[in-house]
Amino acid sequence: MCNSLKSLCLISTLVLIGCAENPSSAGGGFAGNKVGHFGYGQPATQEQIAGWDIDIRPDGLGYPQGSGSVEDGEMMYETQCAECHGSFGEGVGRYPVLAGGMGTLTEERPERTVGSYWPYASTLFDYIRRAMPFTQPESLSDDETYAITAYVLYLNELVEDDFVADKASLSALRMPNEQGFFRDDRPDTANTRCMSDCLDPASLTVHSEVAGVVIEEQTTAAEKQTSAHPGAQTYEQFCSICHKVGVGGAPVVGDAAAWEPRIASGVQALIDNAINGVSSDSGVMPPKGGFAQLSDEAVADAVRYMAEESR
């Protein structure tokens, strides 16, 4: 498993240094101009590199200083994680199940949890550190991350209740499915590059459609029911993750009492909050619910749909 972020940072550093030291002759710049360089940029500082270099390898390289116990993690988990993942890691709604599933990987419907499937404890720590909690990623301290990691391992019966997670203990921990993974040493392509007697590219035609094939749309009754509103599909695919069960203080769609004061402020205000994000005593919503790929129009349609369904 390669240390990809460290490699990326090194490449970025070299590129920035090259740009700074070899400005374009066309740009004026300073002495030592060389043709072919843009003439802008500066070397990445150690502080900047450290900000990106947070990946953790299974052998323990990359773990930060700190520690956290199962006992510390229990309350932290209840506060930050249980709302989505359940008090015992059983999962809520569409959120992932974290615990259980042991011995199911060979079944028709395997349950891939931290205990049954994940190969390394470093993956668990790394993911929590980068992406959790869902509404405020990267808000946990290193000690809090260690504590939650310890408690999730405890929920999977992989450690005892007096376990303390730190660099040494997590590096030494062997996960049950570690041997279920192997390094993929296959080449990027199985084809041999054509070096002689190659076809003329001009003689090749690329077809993007399958001739003579008609794909019929099959729409379920539920899809037909929601497809009438332009925001229904966006809601079902993205917004319902929080607004169907009330994650992070999100008002549940259909709960008129919860939506009434919000709708009173104006639907446009709701749309602006959904697009730009909002934080208040009642809850936190990241911009576009954390799905930055959504267009403003799609978010606006989804907000209108939720408001109309909750009047």
VEXKOL-39495 format. One line per field, with one value per residue (C-alpha): residue number from 1; residue in one letter; chain; z, y, x. Coordinates in Angstrom, 1 decimal, decimal comma, always signed. Layout:
<sites>
k	[NUM ...];
r	[A ...];
c	[A ...];
up	[Z ...];
north	[Y ...];
east	[X ...];
</sites>
This chain:
<sites>
k	[1 2 3 4 5 6 7 8 9 10 11 12 13 14 15 16 17 18 19 20 21 22 23 24 25 26 27 28 29 30 31 32 33 34 35 36 37 38 39 40 41 42 43 44 45 46 47 48 49 50 51 52 53 54 55 56 57 58 59 60 61 62 63 64 65 66 67 68 69 70 71 72 73 74 75 76 77 78 79 80 81 82 83 84 85 86 87 88 89 90 91 92 93 94 95 96 97 98 99 100 101 102 103 104 105 106 107 108 109 110 111 112 113 114 115 116 117 118 119 120 121 122 123 124 125 126 127 128 129 130 131 132 133 134 135 136 137 138 139 140 141 142 143 144 145 146 147 148 149 150 151 152 153 154 155 156 157 158 159 160 161 162 163 164 165 166 167 168 169 170 171 172 173 174 175 176 177 178 179 180 181 182 183 184 185 186 187 188 189 190 191 192 193 194 195 196 197 198 199 200 201 202 203 204 205 206 207 208 209 210 211 212 213 214 215 216 217 218 219 220 221 222 223 224 225 226 227 228 229 230 231 232 233 234 235 236 237 238 239 240 241 242 243 244 245 246 247 248 249 250 251 252 253 254 255 256 257 258 259 260 261 262 263 264 265 266 267 268 269 270 271 272 273 274 275 276 277 278 279 280 281 282 283 284 285 286 287 288 289 290 291 292 293 294 295 296 297 298 299 300 301 302 303 304 305 306 307 308 309 310 311];
r	[M C N S L K S L C L I S T L V L I G C A E N P S S A G G G F A G N K V G H F G Y G Q P A T Q E Q I A G W D I D I R P D G L G Y P Q G S G S V E D G E M M Y E T Q C A E C H G S F G E G V G R Y P V L A G G M G T L T E E R P E R T V G S Y W P Y A S T L F D Y I R R A M P F T Q P E S L S D D E T Y A I T A Y V L Y L N E L V E D D F V A D K A S L S A L R M P N E Q G F F R D D R P D T A N T R C M S D C L D P A S L T V H S E V A G V V I E E Q T T A A E K Q T S A H P G A Q T Y E Q F C S I C H K V G V G G A P V V G D A A A W E P R I A S G V Q A L I D N A I N G V S S D S G V M P P K G G F A Q L S D E A V A D A V R Y M A E E S R];
c	[A A A A A A A A A A A A A A A A A A A A A A A A A A A A A A A A A A A A A A A A A A A A A A A A A A A A A A A A A A A A A A A A A A A A A A A A A A A A A A A A A A A A A A A A A A A A A A A A A A A A A A A A A A A A A A A A A A A A A A A A A A A A A A A A A A A A A A A A A A A A A A A A A A A A A A A A A A A A A A A A A A A A A A A A A A A A A A A A A A A A A A A A A A A A A A A A A A A A A A A A A A A A A A A A A A A A A A A A A A A A A A A A A A A A A A A A A A A A A A A A A A A A A A A A A A A A A A A A A A A A A A A A A A A A A A A A A A A A A A A A A A A A A A A A A A A A A A A A A A A A A A A A A A A A A A A];
up	[+0,0 -1,1 +0,7 -2,0 -0,3 +0,6 -3,0 -4,2 -1,8 -3,0 -6,6 -5,8 -4,0 -6,9 -9,4 -7,3 -6,8 -10,5 -11,3 -8,8 -9,9 -13,6 -14,6 -18,2 -20,3 -21,6 -18,1 -17,3 -13,9 -12,5 -13,5 -14,6 -16,8 -18,8 -21,8 -21,1 -17,5 -16,3 -13,8 -10,9 -7,7 -4,7 -2,7 -0,5 +3,1 +5,6 +7,3 +4,0 +3,3 +6,8 +6,3 +3,4 +4,7 +7,1 +5,6 +7,8 +6,7 +8,2 +9,7 +11,8 +9,9 +10,0 +13,3 +15,3 +19,0 +21,5 +22,8 +23,7 +25,7 +25,2 +28,2 +26,8 +23,4 +24,6 +25,5 +22,4 +20,2 +21,6 +21,0 +17,6 +15,9 +17,4 +15,6 +12,3 +13,2 +16,1 +19,8 +19,1 +15,6 +14,0 +11,6 +11,3 +8,1 +5,1 +7,2 +7,4 +9,9 +11,9 +14,1 +13,7 +10,5 +11,6 +9,5 +6,8 +4,1 +2,3 +2,4 -0,4 +1,4 +3,4 +6,0 +5,6 +8,9 +10,6 +12,5 +9,7 +6,7 +7,3 +7,0 +9,2 +12,2 +10,5 +7,9 +10,7 +12,4 +9,1 +7,9 +11,2 +11,2 +7,6 +7,2 +10,6 +12,0 +8,8 +9,4 +10,7 +9,2 +10,6 +13,8 +16,1 +18,0 +17,6 +21,2 +20,4 +17,2 +19,1 +21,6 +19,0 +17,2 +20,4 +21,1 +17,6 +17,9 +21,3 +19,7 +17,3 +20,3 +18,9 +22,1 +25,8 +27,7 +29,2 +25,8 +25,0 +21,4 +20,4 +17,7 +19,2 +20,2 +16,8 +14,8 +16,8 +16,4 +13,9 +12,3 +11,5 +7,8 +7,2 +5,2 +3,1 +1,2 -1,1 -3,1 -6,7 -8,8 -12,1 -14,8 -15,6 -19,0 -20,3 -23,9 -25,6 -27,0 -30,8 -31,9 -35,6 -38,4 -36,4 -37,8 -39,1 -36,5 -39,3 -40,4 -37,1 -36,2 -32,7 -32,1 -29,0 -29,6 -29,9 -33,2 -33,2 -29,4 -27,7 -24,0 -22,5 -19,3 -16,4 -13,7 -10,4 -8,8 -6,2 -8,8 -10,8 -7,7 -6,9 -10,4 -10,8 -8,7 -10,0 -6,5 -5,5 -7,0 -5,5 -2,1 -2,3 -3,4 -1,2 +1,2 +2,7 +4,3 +7,0 +6,5 +6,7 +10,2 +11,6 +11,6 +13,1 +13,9 +10,3 +10,3 +9,2 +6,0 +6,8 +10,3 +9,9 +13,3 +12,6 +9,2 +10,0 +11,5 +8,8 +6,0 +7,7 +7,0 +3,3 +1,0 -0,6 +2,8 +3,1 -0,3 +0,5 +3,8 +1,9 -0,8 +1,5 +4,7 +8,1 +11,7 +14,7 +18,1 +16,6 +14,2 +11,5 +7,7 +5,4 +2,1 -0,2 +2,6 +1,9 -1,8 -3,6 -7,0 -6,8 -8,8 -7,1 -9,1 -8,0 -4,3 -4,7 -6,3 -3,4 -0,8 -2,5 -2,5 +1,2 +2,1 +0,1 +1,6 +5,1 +5,1];
north	[+0,0 +3,2 +6,4 +8,3 +11,7 +11,9 +11,2 +13,8 +16,4 +15,7 +16,1 +19,3 +20,7 +19,9 +21,5 +24,6 +25,0 +24,6 +27,2 +29,7 +29,3 +29,2 +31,9 +32,4 +34,8 +36,1 +37,1 +39,4 +37,8 +37,9 +36,8 +33,3 +33,1 +29,9 +29,3 +26,8 +27,8 +29,9 +32,1 +31,9 +29,8 +29,3 +26,3 +24,5 +25,1 +22,2 +23,4 +23,3 +19,8 +18,6 +19,8 +17,3 +14,6 +12,9 +9,5 +6,5 +3,2 -0,2 -0,4 +2,6 +5,3 +8,5 +8,0 +11,3 +11,6 +11,0 +8,2 +7,4 +4,7 +2,7 +4,4 +7,9 +6,8 +5,6 +9,1 +10,6 +7,9 +8,5 +12,3 +12,2 +8,9 +7,1 +9,3 +7,8 +4,5 +3,4 +3,0 -0,5 +0,2 -1,4 +1,6 +3,9 +4,3 +4,2 +4,8 +2,1 -0,7 -0,6 -3,7 -7,4 -9,4 -11,8 -14,9 -13,5 -12,7 -16,1 -15,7 -14,5 -11,2 -10,5 -7,8 -5,8 -4,1 -2,8 -6,1 -8,5 -6,9 -4,1 -5,3 -2,7 -0,6 +2,3 +2,5 +3,1 +5,8 +7,5 +7,5 +8,9 +11,6 +12,7 +12,4 +12,2 +13,4 +13,7 +17,3 +18,5 +16,5 +17,1 +18,7 +15,9 +16,1 +13,3 +12,1 +12,1 +10,2 +7,6 +7,2 +6,7 +4,2 +2,3 +2,2 +1,0 -1,8 -2,6 -2,8 -5,4 -7,4 -6,9 -5,3 -5,4 -2,6 -1,4 -1,0 +2,3 +3,2 +4,8 +4,4 +1,3 -0,5 +0,1 -0,9 -4,1 -5,0 -7,7 -7,4 -10,7 -10,2 -8,9 -12,0 -11,6 -8,8 -9,1 -6,7 -6,5 -7,0 -7,1 -4,7 -1,7 -3,2 -6,7 -5,5 -5,2 -1,8 -1,7 -0,7 -1,7 -2,3 -0,3 +0,7 +4,2 +6,1 +7,9 +4,5 +3,8 +4,7 +5,0 +4,1 +5,4 +3,8 +0,2 -0,1 -1,6 -1,8 -0,1 +0,3 +0,5 +2,5 +0,6 +2,9 +1,7 +3,0 +4,8 +6,5 +7,6 +9,0 +11,2 +11,9 +14,6 +17,0 +18,1 +18,0 +14,6 +12,6 +14,8 +14,5 +10,7 +10,3 +12,9 +14,9 +12,0 +10,7 +13,4 +14,7 +11,3 +10,5 +13,9 +13,6 +16,5 +18,4 +18,2 +18,7 +15,5 +15,9 +15,7 +17,1 +20,2 +21,6 +21,4 +23,0 +25,7 +28,3 +27,6 +28,0 +31,2 +32,8 +32,2 +29,4 +31,4 +31,8 +28,0 +27,6 +30,0 +28,1 +24,8 +26,0 +27,9 +25,8 +26,9 +26,3 +27,0 +25,8 +23,4 +21,8 +22,0 +21,6 +21,7 +23,5 +21,4 +18,8 +17,8 +17,0 +19,7 +18,2 +19,2 +22,2 +25,2 +24,5 +20,9 +21,9 +24,6 +22,1 +19,6 +22,3 +23,3 +19,6 +19,1 +22,3 +21,4 +17,9 +19,4 +22,0];
east	[+0,0 +1,7 +1,9 +0,1 -0,5 +3,2 +4,1 +1,6 +3,0 +6,5 +5,5 +3,6 +6,7 +9,0 +6,6 +6,1 +9,9 +10,4 +7,8 +9,3 +12,9 +12,3 +9,8 +8,8 +10,8 +7,6 +6,5 +9,4 +9,9 +13,4 +16,9 +17,4 +14,3 +14,0 +11,7 +8,9 +8,1 +5,2 +7,0 +4,7 +4,4 +6,6 +8,1 +5,6 +6,4 +6,7 +3,6 +1,6 +2,9 +2,0 -1,5 -1,9 +0,3 -2,2 -2,5 -1,8 -0,2 -1,1 +2,4 +1,7 +3,5 +1,5 -0,4 -0,3 +0,6 -2,2 -4,4 -8,0 -9,7 -12,8 -14,3 -13,5 -14,9 -18,3 -19,7 -18,0 -19,5 -23,0 -22,7 -21,0 -21,8 -24,9 -27,4 -26,4 -24,7 -26,9 -25,8 -24,4 -23,2 -26,3 -26,8 -29,7 -31,7 -29,3 -26,2 -23,5 -23,6 -20,3 -20,5 -21,4 -21,5 -18,8 -18,7 -21,1 -18,5 -19,1 -22,9 -25,1 -25,6 -22,4 -22,4 -19,2 -18,6 -15,4 -15,1 -16,1 -14,5 -12,0 -8,4 -6,6 -7,3 -5,4 -8,2 -10,8 -8,8 -7,9 -11,5 -12,9 -10,2 -10,9 -14,6 -16,5 -18,8 -20,8 -21,9 -18,6 -15,7 -12,2 -13,6 -12,4 -9,1 -6,5 -7,4 -11,1 -10,4 -8,4 -11,2 -13,9 -11,7 -11,2 -15,0 -15,9 -13,3 -14,9 -18,4 -17,0 -15,5 -12,0 -10,7 -11,5 -13,2 -9,9 -8,3 -6,4 -5,9 -2,7 +0,0 +1,5 -1,7 -3,4 -0,3 -0,1 -3,8 -4,6 -8,1 -10,0 -10,2 -6,6 -5,7 -8,8 -7,0 -4,0 -1,9 -3,2 +0,0 -1,8 -0,5 -2,6 -3,4 -3,2 -2,6 +0,7 +1,4 +1,4 +4,9 +4,8 +2,3 -0,2 -3,6 -4,0 -6,1 -7,9 -9,3 -10,9 -14,5 -15,7 -19,3 -21,0 -24,4 -25,5 -27,3 -30,7 -31,1 -34,0 -33,8 -37,3 -37,8 -39,1 -40,5 -41,7 -44,9 -42,9 -40,7 -43,8 -45,3 -42,2 -41,1 -43,9 -41,9 -38,5 -36,9 -38,2 -35,4 -32,7 -34,4 -34,6 -31,0 -29,3 -31,4 -33,3 -30,1 -30,6 -34,2 -35,9 -34,6 -33,6 -29,8 -27,9 -31,1 -32,4 -36,2 -37,9 -39,9 -43,6 -43,2 -45,3 -44,4 -40,7 -41,0 -43,6 -41,1 -38,6 -41,1 -42,3 -38,9 -39,5 -38,6 -35,8 -34,1 -34,3 -32,8 -30,0 -29,2 -29,2 -26,8 -24,5 -24,7 -25,9 -24,9 -27,2 -28,1 -30,7 -28,2 -25,6 -26,0 -23,0 -23,3 -25,6 -25,8 -22,2 -22,8 -20,9 -21,5 -25,2 -26,2 -27,9 -31,0 -31,2 -30,8 -33,5 -35,9 -35,3 -35,9 -39,2 -40,2 -39,4 -41,3 -44,3 -44,4 -44,2 -46,9];
</sites>
